[in-house]
């Protein structure tokens, strides 16, 4: 009896052991595979990759734009530097030319001034002066050996000092007259001729009385 129950128990356990795996196999066969999960994972991965690719493209585009901007800035800076250098050279040339022109004008003016001073000095070299003392006249002064040694040369003294002499017949002590020393032969002839032929004269005739035509006061 005991053996029968034991055998029956063994058989039931065997059936259970066989039935459970078969039931699991059938259940697994009836269930669908988790395809949507795989598909969802794949779609998310593709979206992530697409987003990464988009960001990478944007970054690359941004980098290229920044590089182009940098290159343009460098080119603009180079062109500006070249333009500044060109303008500086032109300004230096202009300044040099202006300075040269100014120096030339200054040198020319100095040369003219020197020539004028030389002429004046040359004229002054031929001149001396004489201070009038009591009892002198232009006639007497012109007769001195250190003047002209010719009394008829007095019109030369009058001509050189007409701004100081109102009346050639009236000069006063302490007056200082210039004595021209560079008298040309032509002026000498005119002076002598005038002194010899001046004619009558009065105090009211004025200084023009003493200058014949062509013999004008300076």
C-alpha positions as CSV (number, residue, x, y, z in Angstrom):
1,X,0.0,0.0,0.0
2,X,2.8,2.3,1.0
3,X,4.6,1.5,-2.2
4,X,1.6,2.3,-4.3
5,X,1.2,5.8,-2.8
6,X,4.9,6.4,-3.2
7,X,4.8,5.5,-6.9
8,X,1.7,7.6,-7.3
9,X,3.5,10.6,-5.7
10,X,6.5,10.1,-8.0
11,X,4.3,10.0,-11.1
12,X,2.4,13.2,-10.0
13,X,5.7,15.0,-9.4
14,X,7.0,13.8,-12.8
15,X,3.9,15.1,-14.5
16,X,4.2,18.4,-12.8
17,X,7.8,18.6,-13.8
18,X,7.0,17.9,-17.4
19,X,3.9,20.0,-17.5
20,X,5.5,23.3,-16.1
21,X,8.2,23.6,-18.8
22,X,5.6,22.7,-21.5
23,X,3.3,25.4,-20.1
24,X,6.1,27.9,-20.1
25,X,7.0,27.1,-23.7
26,X,3.4,27.5,-24.8
27,X,3.1,30.8,-23.0
28,X,6.3,32.0,-24.5
29,X,5.1,31.0,-28.0
30,X,1.9,32.9,-27.5
31,X,3.7,36.1,-26.4
32,X,4.9,38.7,-29.0
33,X,8.6,39.7,-29.1
34,X,9.4,43.1,-27.6
35,X,10.0,44.6,-31.0
36,X,8.6,48.0,-30.1
37,X,11.2,48.4,-27.4
38,X,14.0,47.7,-29.8
39,X,12.5,50.0,-32.4
40,X,12.0,52.8,-29.8
41,X,15.6,52.4,-28.7
42,X,16.8,52.6,-32.3
43,X,14.6,55.7,-33.0
44,X,15.9,57.5,-29.9
45,X,19.5,56.7,-30.9
46,X,18.9,58.0,-34.4
47,X,17.4,61.2,-33.1
48,X,20.3,61.6,-30.7
49,X,22.8,61.1,-33.5
50,X,20.8,63.5,-35.7
51,X,20.9,66.1,-33.0
52,X,24.6,65.6,-32.5
53,X,25.2,65.9,-36.2
54,X,23.1,69.1,-36.4
55,X,25.0,70.6,-33.4
56,X,28.3,69.6,-35.0
57,X,27.3,71.2,-38.3
58,X,26.2,74.4,-36.5
59,X,29.4,74.5,-34.6
60,X,31.4,73.9,-37.8
61,X,29.4,76.6,-39.6
62,X,30.0,79.0,-36.6
63,X,33.7,78.1,-36.6
64,X,33.9,78.8,-40.4
65,X,32.1,82.1,-40.0
66,X,34.4,83.2,-37.1
67,X,37.4,82.2,-39.2
68,X,36.1,84.1,-42.2
69,X,35.5,87.1,-39.9
70,X,39.0,86.9,-38.5
71,X,40.5,86.7,-42.0
72,X,38.4,89.7,-43.2
73,X,39.5,91.6,-40.1
74,X,43.1,90.8,-40.8
75,X,42.8,91.8,-44.4
76,X,41.1,95.1,-43.5
77,X,43.8,95.7,-40.9
78,X,46.5,95.0,-43.5
79,X,44.8,97.3,-46.1
80,X,44.4,100.0,-43.5
81,X,48.1,99.7,-42.5
82,X,49.1,99.9,-46.2
83,X,46.9,103.0,-46.7
84,X,48.2,104.6,-43.5
85,X,51.8,103.9,-44.6
86,X,51.1,105.3,-48.1
87,X,49.5,108.4,-46.7
88,X,52.4,108.9,-44.3
89,X,54.9,108.6,-47.2
90,X,52.9,111.1,-49.2
91,X,52.6,113.5,-46.2
92,X,56.4,113.2,-45.6
93,X,57.0,113.9,-49.3
94,X,54.7,116.9,-49.2
95,X,56.2,118.2,-46.0
96,X,59.7,117.7,-47.4
97,X,58.7,119.5,-50.6
98,X,57.1,122.4,-48.6
99,X,60.2,122.6,-46.4
100,X,62.4,122.6,-49.5
101,X,60.3,125.3,-51.1
102,X,60.2,127.3,-47.9
103,X,64.0,126.9,-47.5
104,X,64.5,127.9,-51.2
105,X,62.3,131.0,-50.6
106,X,64.1,131.8,-47.4
107,X,67.5,131.4,-49.1
108,X,66.3,133.5,-52.1
109,X,65.0,136.2,-49.7
110,X,68.2,136.1,-47.7
111,X,70.2,136.3,-51.0
112,X,68.2,139.3,-52.1
113,X,68.6,140.9,-48.6
114,X,72.3,140.2,-48.7
115,X,72.5,141.7,-52.2
116,X,70.6,144.7,-51.1
117,X,72.7,145.0,-48.0
118,X,75.8,144.6,-50.2
119,X,74.6,147.4,-52.5
120,X,73.8,149.6,-49.6
121,X,77.1,148.8,-48.0
122,X,78.9,149.5,-51.3
123,X,77.0,152.8,-51.6
124,X,77.9,153.6,-48.0
125,X,81.5,152.8,-48.6
126,X,81.6,155.6,-51.1
127,X,80.0,158.0,-48.7
128,X,81.3,160.0,-45.8
129,X,79.8,162.7,-43.7
130,X,80.5,166.3,-42.8
131,X,79.4,168.3,-39.9
132,X,78.8,172.0,-40.7
133,X,80.7,174.6,-38.8
134,X,80.1,178.3,-38.7
135,X,80.9,180.1,-41.8
136,X,80.6,177.1,-44.2
137,X,78.5,176.8,-47.3
138,X,77.8,174.0,-49.7
139,X,80.2,175.6,-52.1
140,X,82.9,175.7,-49.5
141,X,82.4,172.2,-48.4
142,X,82.5,170.8,-52.0
143,X,85.8,172.6,-52.4
144,X,87.5,170.7,-49.6
145,X,90.3,168.3,-50.6
146,X,88.7,165.5,-48.7
147,X,85.4,166.1,-50.4
148,X,85.4,167.0,-54.2
149,X,88.0,169.7,-54.5
150,X,85.5,171.3,-56.8
151,X,83.1,174.0,-55.5
152,X,80.8,173.5,-58.5
153,X,80.0,170.0,-57.1
154,X,77.9,171.4,-54.3
155,X,74.6,170.3,-56.1
156,X,75.7,166.7,-55.4
157,X,75.7,167.4,-51.7
158,X,72.4,169.2,-51.9
159,X,70.9,166.3,-53.8
160,X,72.0,163.8,-51.3
161,X,70.7,165.8,-48.3
162,X,67.7,167.7,-49.8
163,X,65.6,166.3,-46.9
164,X,67.8,168.3,-44.5
165,X,68.3,171.4,-46.6
166,X,65.4,173.7,-47.4
167,X,67.6,176.4,-48.9
168,X,71.0,175.4,-50.4
169,X,72.2,178.9,-49.6
170,X,71.3,178.5,-46.0
171,X,72.9,175.7,-43.9
172,X,73.6,175.8,-40.2
173,X,76.3,174.7,-37.8
174,X,75.9,171.2,-36.3
175,X,74.1,169.9,-39.4
176,X,75.6,166.6,-40.6
177,X,75.5,166.0,-44.4
178,X,76.2,162.8,-46.3
179,X,79.0,163.2,-48.8
180,X,78.4,160.8,-51.7
181,X,81.7,159.2,-52.9
182,X,80.4,157.1,-55.8
183,X,79.4,160.1,-58.1
184,X,79.2,159.1,-61.7
185,X,80.8,161.2,-64.3
186,X,77.4,162.0,-65.8
187,X,76.0,163.2,-62.4
188,X,79.2,165.2,-61.9
189,X,78.7,167.0,-65.3
190,X,75.1,167.7,-64.5
191,X,76.0,169.1,-61.0
192,X,78.7,171.4,-62.4
193,X,76.4,172.6,-65.3
194,X,73.6,173.3,-62.8
195,X,75.9,175.1,-60.4
196,X,77.2,177.3,-63.2
197,X,73.8,178.0,-64.9
198,X,71.3,177.9,-62.1
199,X,70.3,181.5,-62.7
200,X,68.5,183.8,-60.3
201,X,67.1,182.3,-57.2
202,X,64.9,183.5,-54.4
203,X,63.9,182.0,-51.1
204,X,60.4,181.2,-52.5
205,X,61.5,179.3,-55.5
206,X,61.7,175.9,-53.7
207,X,64.1,173.1,-54.1
208,X,62.9,172.1,-57.6
209,X,64.6,175.3,-58.8
210,X,67.9,173.5,-58.6
211,X,67.1,170.5,-60.7
212,X,67.2,170.8,-64.4
213,X,65.1,168.4,-66.6
214,X,66.2,164.8,-66.2
215,X,68.1,165.5,-63.0
216,X,65.5,164.5,-60.4
217,X,66.0,164.1,-56.7
218,X,66.1,160.6,-55.3
